[in-house]
């Protein structure tokens, strides 16, 4: 199990995660993405799925037409871990 991030680690991560918000009492990373159309959004979801599977860390997400919302949290740690930060950075690099 990954260790939950300390408040100072969360503060440091905040500056690295452009476009992501830290929510739910600093237990979740959240970001919304908007694409040209459904096909572009779904292609993004597929690329994120491959990235997440390789990392062994899977997001909660929704896709509605051209919008994708992603929430990251390490459930067994009860909040944010380095896995969430790393995956968020990887997802951001896809757009």
Phi and psi restraints in degrees (range 20) as a CNS / XPLOR table:
assign (resid 1 and name C) (resid 2 and name N)
       (resid 2 and name CA) (resid 2 and name C) 1.0 -77.1 20.0 2
assign (resid 2 and name N) (resid 2 and name CA)
       (resid 2 and name C) (resid 3 and name N) 1.0 149.3 20.0 2
assign (resid 2 and name C) (resid 3 and name N)
       (resid 3 and name CA) (resid 3 and name C) 1.0 -81.5 20.0 2
assign (resid 3 and name N) (resid 3 and name CA)
       (resid 3 and name C) (resid 4 and name N) 1.0 137.5 20.0 2
assign (resid 3 and name C) (resid 4 and name N)
       (resid 4 and name CA) (resid 4 and name C) 1.0 -63.8 20.0 2
assign (resid 4 and name N) (resid 4 and name CA)
       (resid 4 and name C) (resid 5 and name N) 1.0 138.7 20.0 2
assign (resid 4 and name C) (resid 5 and name N)
       (resid 5 and name CA) (resid 5 and name C) 1.0 -68.2 20.0 2
assign (resid 5 and name N) (resid 5 and name CA)
       (resid 5 and name C) (resid 6 and name N) 1.0 144.0 20.0 2
assign (resid 5 and name C) (resid 6 and name N)
       (resid 6 and name CA) (resid 6 and name C) 1.0 -80.9 20.0 2
assign (resid 6 and name N) (resid 6 and name CA)
       (resid 6 and name C) (resid 7 and name N) 1.0 159.7 20.0 2
assign (resid 6 and name C) (resid 7 and name N)
       (resid 7 and name CA) (resid 7 and name C) 1.0 -52.9 20.0 2
assign (resid 7 and name N) (resid 7 and name CA)
       (resid 7 and name C) (resid 8 and name N) 1.0 -38.6 20.0 2
assign (resid 7 and name C) (resid 8 and name N)
       (resid 8 and name CA) (resid 8 and name C) 1.0 -69.1 20.0 2
assign (resid 8 and name N) (resid 8 and name CA)
       (resid 8 and name C) (resid 9 and name N) 1.0 -31.1 20.0 2
assign (resid 8 and name C) (resid 9 and name N)
       (resid 9 and name CA) (resid 9 and name C) 1.0 -71.5 20.0 2
assign (resid 9 and name N) (resid 9 and name CA)
       (resid 9 and name C) (resid 10 and name N) 1.0 -37.4 20.0 2
assign (resid 9 and name C) (resid 10 and name N)
       (resid 10 and name CA) (resid 10 and name C) 1.0 -64.9 20.0 2
assign (resid 10 and name N) (resid 10 and name CA)
       (resid 10 and name C) (resid 11 and name N) 1.0 -42.0 20.0 2
assign (resid 10 and name C) (resid 11 and name N)
       (resid 11 and name CA) (resid 11 and name C) 1.0 -61.9 20.0 2
assign (resid 11 and name N) (resid 11 and name CA)
       (resid 11 and name C) (resid 12 and name N) 1.0 -41.3 20.0 2
assign (resid 11 and name C) (resid 12 and name N)
       (resid 12 and name CA) (resid 12 and name C) 1.0 -66.6 20.0 2
assign (resid 12 and name N) (resid 12 and name CA)
       (resid 12 and name C) (resid 13 and name N) 1.0 -39.9 20.0 2
assign (resid 12 and name C) (resid 13 and name N)
       (resid 13 and name CA) (resid 13 and name C) 1.0 -65.7 20.0 2
assign (resid 13 and name N) (resid 13 and name CA)
       (resid 13 and name C) (resid 14 and name N) 1.0 -36.4 20.0 2
assign (resid 13 and name C) (resid 14 and name N)
       (resid 14 and name CA) (resid 14 and name C) 1.0 -53.7 20.0 2
assign (resid 14 and name N) (resid 14 and name CA)
       (resid 14 and name C) (resid 15 and name N) 1.0 -40.1 20.0 2
assign (resid 14 and name C) (resid 15 and name N)
       (resid 15 and name CA) (resid 15 and name C) 1.0 -73.2 20.0 2
assign (resid 15 and name N) (resid 15 and name CA)
       (resid 15 and name C) (resid 16 and name N) 1.0 -19.4 20.0 2
assign (resid 15 and name C) (resid 16 and name N)
       (resid 16 and name CA) (resid 16 and name C) 1.0 -91.6 20.0 2
assign (resid 16 and name N) (resid 16 and name CA)
       (resid 16 and name C) (resid 17 and name N) 1.0 -13.5 20.0 2
assign (resid 16 and name C) (resid 17 and name N)
       (resid 17 and name CA) (resid 17 and name C) 1.0 -110.2 20.0 2
assign (resid 17 and name N) (resid 17 and name CA)
       (resid 17 and name C) (resid 18 and name N) 1.0 72.0 20.0 2
assign (resid 17 and name C) (resid 18 and name N)
       (resid 18 and name CA) (resid 18 and name C) 1.0 -61.5 20.0 2
assign (resid 18 and name N) (resid 18 and name CA)
       (resid 18 and name C) (resid 19 and name N) 1.0 129.2 20.0 2
assign (resid 18 and name C) (resid 19 and name N)
       (resid 19 and name CA) (resid 19 and name C) 1.0 90.5 20.0 2
assign (resid 19 and name N) (resid 19 and name CA)
       (resid 19 and name C) (resid 20 and name N) 1.0 -14.9 20.0 2
assign (resid 19 and name C) (resid 20 and name N)
       (resid 20 and name CA) (resid 20 and name C) 1.0 -93.8 20.0 2
assign (resid 20 and name N) (resid 20 and name CA)
       (resid 20 and name C) (resid 21 and name N) 1.0 144.0 20.0 2
assign (resid 20 and name C) (resid 21 and name N)
       (resid 21 and name CA) (resid 21 and name C) 1.0 -112.8 20.0 2
assign (resid 21 and name N) (resid 21 and name CA)
       (resid 21 and name C) (resid 22 and name N) 1.0 150.2 20.0 2
assign (resid 21 and name C) (resid 22 and name N)
       (resid 22 and name CA) (resid 22 and name C) 1.0 -103.5 20.0 2
assign (resid 22 and name N) (resid 22 and name CA)
       (resid 22 and name C) (resid 23 and name N) 1.0 120.7 20.0 2
assign (resid 22 and name C) (resid 23 and name N)
       (resid 23 and name CA) (resid 23 and name C) 1.0 -132.1 20.0 2
assign (resid 23 and name N) (resid 23 and name CA)
       (resid 23 and name C) (resid 24 and name N) 1.0 178.0 20.0 2
assign (resid 23 and name C) (resid 24 and name N)
       (resid 24 and name CA) (resid 24 and name C) 1.0 56.3 20.0 2
assign (resid 24 and name N) (resid 24 and name CA)
       (resid 24 and name C) (resid 25 and name N) 1.0 51.8 20.0 2
assign (resid 24 and name C) (resid 25 and name N)
       (resid 25 and name CA) (resid 25 and name C) 1.0 66.0 20.0 2
assign (resid 25 and name N) (resid 25 and name CA)
       (resid 25 and name C) (resid 26 and name N) 1.0 37.0 20.0 2
assign (resid 25 and name C) (resid 26 and name N)
       (resid 26 and name CA) (resid 26 and name C) 1.0 62.1 20.0 2
assign (resid 26 and name N) (resid 26 and name CA)
       (resid 26 and name C) (resid 27 and name N) 1.0 34.0 20.0 2
assign (resid 26 and name C) (resid 27 and name N)
       (resid 27 and name CA) (resid 27 and name C) 1.0 -108.6 20.0 2
assign (resid 27 and name N) (resid 27 and name CA)
       (resid 27 and name C) (resid 28 and name N) 1.0 -8.9 20.0 2
assign (resid 27 and name C) (resid 28 and name N)
       (resid 28 and name CA) (resid 28 and name C) 1.0 -140.2 20.0 2
assign (resid 28 and name N) (resid 28 and name CA)
       (resid 28 and name C) (resid 29 and name N) 1.0 146.9 20.0 2
assign (resid 28 and name C) (resid 29 and name N)
       (resid 29 and name CA) (resid 29 and name C) 1.0 -104.8 20.0 2
assign (resid 29 and name N) (resid 29 and name CA)
       (resid 29 and name C) (resid 30 and name N) 1.0 136.6 20.0 2
assign (resid 29 and name C) (resid 30 and name N)
       (resid 30 and name CA) (resid 30 and name C) 1.0 -138.2 20.0 2
assign (resid 30 and name N) (resid 30 and name CA)
       (resid 30 and name C) (resid 31 and name N) 1.0 140.7 20.0 2
assign (resid 30 and name C) (resid 31 and name N)
       (resid 31 and name CA) (resid 31 and name C) 1.0 -152.4 20.0 2
assign (resid 31 and name N) (resid 31 and name CA)
       (resid 31 and name C) (resid 32 and name N) 1.0 142.2 20.0 2
assign (resid 31 and name C) (resid 32 and name N)
       (resid 32 and name CA) (resid 32 and name C) 1.0 -109.4 20.0 2
assign (resid 32 and name N) (resid 32 and name CA)
       (resid 32 and name C) (resid 33 and name N) 1.0 142.3 20.0 2
assign (resid 32 and name C) (resid 33 and name N)
       (resid 33 and name CA) (resid 33 and name C) 1.0 -125.4 20.0 2
assign (resid 33 and name N) (resid 33 and name CA)
       (resid 33 and name C) (resid 34 and name N) 1.0 142.7 20.0 2
assign (resid 33 and name C) (resid 34 and name N)
       (resid 34 and name CA) (resid 34 and name C) 1.0 -126.2 20.0 2
assign (resid 34 and name N) (resid 34 and name CA)
       (resid 34 and name C) (resid 35 and name N) 1.0 133.6 20.0 2
assign (resid 34 and name C) (resid 35 and name N)
       (resid 35 and name CA) (resid 35 and name C) 1.0 -121.4 20.0 2
assign (resid 35 and name N) (resid 35 and name CA)
       (resid 35 and name C) (resid 36 and name N) 1.0 172.9 20.0 2
assign (resid 35 and name C) (resid 36 and name N)
       (resid 36 and name CA) (resid 36 and name C) 1.0 -62.3 20.0 2
assign (resid 36 and name N) (resid 36 and name CA)
       (resid 36 and name C) (resid 37 and name N) 1.0 -41.2 20.0 2
assign (resid 36 and name C) (resid 37 and name N)
       (resid 37 and name CA) (resid 37 and name C) 1.0 -158.3 20.0 2
assign (resid 37 and name N) (resid 37 and name CA)
       (resid 37 and name C) (resid 38 and name N) 1.0 -178.3 20.0 2
assign (resid 37 and name C) (resid 38 and name N)
       (resid 38 and name CA) (resid 38 and name C) 1.0 -62.1 20.0 2
assign (resid 38 and name N) (resid 38 and name CA)
       (resid 38 and name C) (resid 39 and name N) 1.0 -42.2 20.0 2
assign (resid 38 and name C) (resid 39 and name N)
       (resid 39 and name CA) (resid 39 and name C) 1.0 -60.5 20.0 2
assign (resid 39 and name N) (resid 39 and name CA)
       (resid 39 and name C) (resid 40 and name N) 1.0 -43.2 20.0 2
assign (resid 39 and name C) (resid 40 and name N)
       (resid 40 and name CA) (resid 40 and name C) 1.0 -65.9 20.0 2
assign (resid 40 and name N) (resid 40 and name CA)
       (resid 40 and name C) (resid 41 and name N) 1.0 -41.4 20.0 2
assign (resid 40 and name C) (resid 41 and name N)
       (resid 41 and name CA) (resid 41 and name C) 1.0 -64.3 20.0 2
assign (resid 41 and name N) (resid 41 and name CA)
       (resid 41 and name C) (resid 42 and name N) 1.0 -43.1 20.0 2
assign (resid 41 and name C) (resid 42 and name N)
       (resid 42 and name CA) (resid 42 and name C) 1.0 -67.4 20.0 2
assign (resid 42 and name N) (resid 42 and name CA)
       (resid 42 and name C) (resid 43 and name N) 1.0 -36.4 20.0 2
assign (resid 42 and name C) (resid 43 and name N)
       (resid 43 and name CA) (resid 43 and name C) 1.0 -61.6 20.0 2
assign (resid 43 and name N) (resid 43 and name CA)
       (resid 43 and name C) (resid 44 and name N) 1.0 -40.2 20.0 2
assign (resid 43 and name C) (resid 44 and name N)
       (resid 44 and name CA) (resid 44 and name C) 1.0 -62.3 20.0 2
assign (resid 44 and name N) (resid 44 and name CA)
       (resid 44 and name C) (resid 45 and name N) 1.0 -46.0 20.0 2
assign (resid 44 and name C) (resid 45 and name N)
       (resid 45 and name CA) (resid 45 and name C) 1.0 -58.0 20.0 2
assign (resid 45 and name N) (resid 45 and name CA)
       (resid 45 and name C) (resid 46 and name N) 1.0 -41.6 20.0 2
assign (resid 45 and name C) (resid 46 and name N)
       (resid 46 and name CA) (resid 46 and name C) 1.0 -64.1 20.0 2
assign (resid 46 and name N) (resid 46 and name CA)
       (resid 46 and name C) (resid 47 and name N) 1.0 -41.4 20.0 2
assign (resid 46 and name C) (resid 47 and name N)
       (resid 47 and name CA) (resid 47 and name C) 1.0 -66.3 20.0 2
assign (resid 47 and name N) (resid 47 and name CA)
       (resid 47 and name C) (resid 48 and name N) 1.0 -39.0 20.0 2
assign (resid 47 and name C) (resid 48 and name N)
       (resid 48 and name CA) (resid 48 and name C) 1.0 -64.3 20.0 2
assign (resid 48 and name N) (resid 48 and name CA)
       (resid 48 and name C) (resid 49 and name N) 1.0 -40.5 20.0 2
assign (resid 48 and name C) (resid 49 and name N)
       (resid 49 and name CA) (resid 49 and name C) 1.0 -59.3 20.0 2
assign (resid 49 and name N) (resid 49 and name CA)
       (resid 49 and name C) (resid 50 and name N) 1.0 -43.0 20.0 2
assign (resid 49 and name C) (resid 50 and name N)
       (resid 50 and name CA) (resid 50 and name C) 1.0 -65.6 20.0 2
assign (resid 50 and name N) (resid 50 and name CA)
       (resid 50 and name C) (resid 51 and name N) 1.0 -41.5 20.0 2
assign (resid 50 and name C) (resid 51 and name N)
       (resid 51 and name CA) (resid 51 and name C) 1.0 -63.6 20.0 2
assign (resid 51 and name N) (resid 51 and name CA)
       (resid 51 and name C) (resid 52 and name N) 1.0 -44.9 20.0 2
assign (resid 51 and name C) (resid 52 and name N)
       (resid 52 and name CA) (resid 52 and name C) 1.0 -65.3 20.0 2
assign (resid 52 and name N) (resid 52 and name CA)
       (resid 52 and name C) (resid 53 and name N) 1.0 -41.4 20.0 2
assign (resid 52 and name C) (resid 53 and name N)
       (resid 53 and name CA) (resid 53 and name C) 1.0 -63.7 20.0 2
assign (resid 53 and name N) (resid 53 and name CA)
       (resid 53 and name C) (resid 54 and name N) 1.0 -42.5 20.0 2
assign (resid 53 and name C) (resid 54 and name N)
       (resid 54 and name CA) (resid 54 and name C) 1.0 -62.3 20.0 2
assign (resid 54 and name N) (resid 54 and name CA)
       (resid 54 and name C) (resid 55 and name N) 1.0 -36.9 20.0 2
assign (resid 54 and name C) (resid 55 and name N)
       (resid 55 and name CA) (resid 55 and name C) 1.0 -79.7 20.0 2
assign (resid 55 and name N) (resid 55 and name CA)
       (resid 55 and name C) (resid 56 and name N) 1.0 -14.9 20.0 2
assign (resid 55 and name C) (resid 56 and name N)
       (resid 56 and name CA) (resid 56 and name C) 1.0 66.4 20.0 2
assign (resid 56 and name N) (resid 56 and name CA)
       (resid 56 and name C) (resid 57 and name N) 1.0 31.7 20.0 2
assign (resid 56 and name C) (resid 57 and name N)
       (resid 57 and name CA) (resid 57 and name C) 1.0 -143.9 20.0 2
assign (resid 57 and name N) (resid 57 and name CA)
       (resid 57 and name C) (resid 58 and name N) 1.0 120.7 20.0 2
assign (resid 57 and name C) (resid 58 and name N)
       (resid 58 and name CA) (resid 58 and name C) 1.0 -116.4 20.0 2
assign (resid 58 and name N) (resid 58 and name CA)
       (resid 58 and name C) (resid 59 and name N) 1.0 130.7 20.0 2
assign (resid 58 and name C) (resid 59 and name N)
       (resid 59 and name CA) (resid 59 and name C) 1.0 -80.0 20.0 2
assign (resid 59 and name N) (resid 59 and name CA)
       (resid 59 and name C) (resid 60 and name N) 1.0 162.4 20.0 2
assign (resid 59 and name C) (resid 60 and name N)
       (resid 60 and name CA) (resid 60 and name C) 1.0 -94.4 20.0 2
assign (resid 60 and name N) (resid 60 and name CA)
       (resid 60 and name C) (resid 61 and name N) 1.0 134.7 20.0 2
assign (resid 60 and name C) (resid 61 and name N)
       (resid 61 and name CA) (resid 61 and name C) 1.0 -153.1 20.0 2
assign (resid 61 and name N) (resid 61 and name CA)
       (resid 61 and name C) (resid 62 and name N) 1.0 166.1 20.0 2
assign (resid 61 and name C) (resid 62 and name N)
       (resid 62 and name CA) (resid 62 and name C) 1.0 -139.7 20.0 2
assign (resid 62 and name N) (resid 62 and name CA)
       (resid 62 and name C) (resid 63 and name N) 1.0 150.3 20.0 2
assign (resid 62 and name C) (resid 63 and name N)
       (resid 63 and name CA) (resid 63 and name C) 1.0 -133.1 20.0 2
assign (resid 63 and name N) (resid 63 and name CA)
       (resid 63 and name C) (resid 64 and name N) 1.0 119.6 20.0 2
assign (resid 63 and name C) (resid 64 and name N)
       (resid 64 and name CA) (resid 64 and name C) 1.0 -129.1 20.0 2
assign (resid 64 and name N) (resid 64 and name CA)
       (resid 64 and name C) (resid 65 and name N) 1.0 107.9 20.0 2
assign (resid 64 and name C) (resid 65 and name N)
       (resid 65 and name CA) (resid 65 and name C) 1.0 50.2 20.0 2
assign (resid 65 and name N) (resid 65 and name CA)
       (resid 65 and name C) (resid 66 and name N) 1.0 -100.7 20.0 2
assign (resid 65 and name C) (resid 66 and name N)
       (resid 66 and name CA) (resid 66 and name C) 1.0 -104.7 20.0 2
assign (resid 66 and name N) (resid 66 and name CA)
       (resid 66 and name C) (resid 67 and name N) 1.0 11.7 20.0 2
assign (resid 66 and name C) (resid 67 and name N)
       (resid 67 and name CA) (resid 67 and name C) 1.0 -116.5 20.0 2
assign (resid 67 and name N) (resid 67 and name CA)
       (resid 67 and name C) (resid 68 and name N) 1.0 137.6 20.0 2
assign (resid 67 and name C) (resid 68 and name N)
       (resid 68 and name CA) (resid 68 and name C) 1.0 -128.6 20.0 2
assign (resid 68 and name N) (resid 68 and name CA)
       (resid 68 and name C) (resid 69 and name N) 1.0 129.1 20.0 2
assign (resid 68 and name C) (resid 69 and name N)
       (resid 69 and name CA) (resid 69 and name C) 1.0 -116.4 20.0 2
assign (resid 69 and name N) (resid 69 and name CA)
       (resid 69 and name C) (resid 70 and name N) 1.0 130.0 20.0 2
assign (resid 69 and name C) (resid 70 and name N)
       (resid 70 and name CA) (resid 70 and name C) 1.0 -121.9 20.0 2
assign (resid 70 and name N) (resid 70 and name CA)
       (resid 70 and name C) (resid 71 and name N) 1.0 134.8 20.0 2
assign (resid 70 and name C) (resid 71 and name N)
       (resid 71 and name CA) (resid 71 and name C) 1.0 -124.5 20.0 2
assign (resid 71 and name N) (resid 71 and name CA)
       (resid 71 and name C) (resid 72 and name N) 1.0 128.8 20.0 2
assign (resid 71 and name C) (resid 72 and name N)
       (resid 72 and name CA) (resid 72 and name C) 1.0 -116.4 20.0 2
assign (resid 72 and name N) (resid 72 and name CA)
       (resid 72 and name C) (resid 73 and name N) 1.0 135.2 20.0 2
assign (resid 72 and name C) (resid 73 and name N)
       (resid 73 and name CA) (resid 73 and name C) 1.0 -164.7 20.0 2
assign (resid 73 and name N) (resid 73 and name CA)
       (resid 73 and name C) (resid 74 and name N) 1.0 145.1 20.0 2
assign (resid 73 and name C) (resid 74 and name N)
       (resid 74 and name CA) (resid 74 and name C) 1.0 -95.2 20.0 2
assign (resid 74 and name N) (resid 74 and name CA)
       (resid 74 and name C) (resid 75 and name N) 1.0 98.6 20.0 2
assign (resid 74 and name C) (resid 75 and name N)
       (resid 75 and name CA) (resid 75 and name C) 1.0 -59.7 20.0 2
assign (resid 75 and name N) (resid 75 and name CA)
       (resid 75 and name C) (resid 76 and name N) 1.0 -42.3 20.0 2
assign (resid 75 and name C) (resid 76 and name N)
       (resid 76 and name CA) (resid 76 and name C) 1.0 -71.5 20.0 2
assign (resid 76 and name N) (resid 76 and name CA)
       (resid 76 and name C) (resid 77 and name N) 1.0 -16.1 20.0 2
assign (resid 76 and name C) (resid 77 and name N)
       (resid 77 and name CA) (resid 77 and name C) 1.0 -94.0 20.0 2
assign (resid 77 and name N) (resid 77 and name CA)
       (resid 77 and name C) (resid 78 and name N) 1.0 -11.7 20.0 2
assign (resid 77 and name C) (resid 78 and name N)
       (resid 78 and name CA) (resid 78 and name C) 1.0 77.8 20.0 2
assign (resid 78 and name N) (resid 78 and name CA)
       (resid 78 and name C) (resid 79 and name N) 1.0 24.8 20.0 2
assign (resid 78 and name C) (resid 79 and name N)
       (resid 79 and name CA) (resid 79 and name C) 1.0 163.3 20.0 2
assign (resid 79 and name N) (resid 79 and name CA)
       (resid 79 and name C) (resid 80 and name N) 1.0 -154.7 20.0 2
assign (resid 79 and name C) (resid 80 and name N)
       (resid 80 and name CA) (resid 80 and name C) 1.0 -80.0 20.0 2
assign (resid 80 and name N) (resid 80 and name CA)
       (resid 80 and name C) (resid 81 and name N) 1.0 139.1 20.0 2
assign (resid 80 and name C) (resid 81 and name N)
       (resid 81 and name CA) (resid 81 and name C) 1.0 -130.2 20.0 2
assign (resid 81 and name N) (resid 81 and name CA)
       (resid 81 and name C) (resid 82 and name N) 1.0 176.3 20.0 2
assign (resid 81 and name C) (resid 82 and name N)
       (resid 82 and name CA) (resid 82 and name C) 1.0 -62.6 20.0 2
assign (resid 82 and name N) (resid 82 and name CA)
       (resid 82 and name C) (resid 83 and name N) 1.0 -27.1 20.0 2
assign (resid 82 and name C) (resid 83 and name N)
       (resid 83 and name CA) (resid 83 and name C) 1.0 -58.4 20.0 2
assign (resid 83 and name N) (resid 83 and name CA)
       (resid 83 and name C) (resid 84 and name N) 1.0 -40.4 20.0 2
assign (resid 83 and name C) (resid 84 and name N)
       (resid 84 and name CA) (resid 84 and name C) 1.0 -67.1 20.0 2
assign (resid 84 and name N) (resid 84 and name CA)
       (resid 84 and name C) (resid 85 and name N) 1.0 -44.6 20.0 2
assign (resid 84 and name C) (resid 85 and name N)
       (resid 85 and name CA) (resid 85 and name C) 1.0 -62.3 20.0 2
assign (resid 85 and name N) (resid 85 and name CA)
       (resid 85 and name C) (resid 86 and name N) 1.0 -46.3 20.0 2
assign (resid 85 and name C) (resid 86 and name N)
       (resid 86 and name CA) (resid 86 and name C) 1.0 -62.5 20.0 2
assign (resid 86 and name N) (resid 86 and name CA)
       (resid 86 and name C) (resid 87 and name N) 1.0 -43.7 20.0 2
assign (resid 86 and name C) (resid 87 and name N)
       (resid 87 and name CA) (resid 87 and name C) 1.0 -67.8 20.0 2
assign (resid 87 and name N) (resid 87 and name CA)
       (resid 87 and name C) (resid 88 and name N) 1.0 -40.0 20.0 2
assign (resid 87 and name C) (resid 88 and name N)
       (resid 88 and name CA) (resid 88 and name C) 1.0 -59.7 20.0 2
assign (resid 88 and name N) (resid 88 and name CA)
       (resid 88 and name C) (resid 89 and name N) 1.0 -42.7 20.0 2
assign (resid 88 and name C) (resid 89 and name N)
       (resid 89 and name CA) (resid 89 and name C) 1.0 -64.9 20.0 2
assign (resid 89 and name N) (resid 89 and name CA)
       (resid 89 and name C) (resid 90 and name N) 1.0 -40.2 20.0 2
assign (resid 89 and name C) (resid 90 and name N)
       (resid 90 and name CA) (resid 90 and name C) 1.0 -64.2 20.0 2
assign (resid 90 and name N) (resid 90 and name CA)
       (resid 90 and name C) (resid 91 and name N) 1.0 -41.4 20.0 2
assign (resid 90 and name C) (resid 91 and name N)
       (resid 91 and name CA) (resid 91 and name C) 1.0 -64.5 20.0 2
assign (resid 91 and name N) (resid 91 and name CA)
       (resid 91 and name C) (resid 92 and name N) 1.0 -43.4 20.0 2
assign (resid 91 and name C) (resid 92 and name N)
       (resid 92 and name CA) (resid 92 and name C) 1.0 -61.0 20.0 2
assign (resid 92 and name N) (resid 92 and name CA)
       (resid 92 and name C) (resid 93 and name N) 1.0 -34.0 20.0 2
assign (resid 92 and name C) (resid 93 and name N)
       (resid 93 and name CA) (resid 93 and name C) 1.0 -69.8 20.0 2
assign (resid 93 and name N) (resid 93 and name CA)
       (resid 93 and name C) (resid 94 and name N) 1.0 -16.5 20.0 2
assign (resid 93 and name C) (resid 94 and name N)
       (resid 94 and name CA) (resid 94 and name C) 1.0 -78.7 20.0 2
assign (resid 94 and name N) (resid 94 and name CA)
       (resid 94 and name C) (resid 95 and name N) 1.0 -18.5 20.0 2
